[in-house]
Structure formats: C-alpha cells, structure tokens
Amino acid sequence: MLTKTRLKEQIDSLPEQFSIDELVEKLILIEKIEYGNMQSEKGEIITDLEIDKEIDKWFE
C-alpha cells in the first residue's frame, strides 16, 4: 500500500511540470513494486521451476 510519505516523495521527484498521466503511471508502478516486495516478505513466491512448468502448460 502506498503511504502519504511515499506519495510526497514521488511528487517531489517529478519535474516542475508534469501530466496527471505521468503521475498516475509512476504511482501505479511504485504500488506494484511495493506489493511485490510485501508478497516476497510473506513468502508468497513462485520458484523458477514452478514458473517453467506453468509456461510449458501454455504450449501444450
């Protein structure tokens, strides 16, 4: 989840002029990265072997 502090950091890192689309894209990316980090910390991961097996199923 995105915090106010993180939001402020991202806004401060943008150039003086920017579009709303640029801000939204950046915030979505940051949120996805933070969500992925949280999943990793909880052990909610998929091994390389599991991914390879899933990909192989796609091509059957």
Buried (B, 14 or more C-beta within 10 A) or exposed (E): EEEEEBEEEBEEEEEEEEEEEEBEEBBEEBEEEBEEEEEEEEEEEEEEEEEEEEEEEEEE
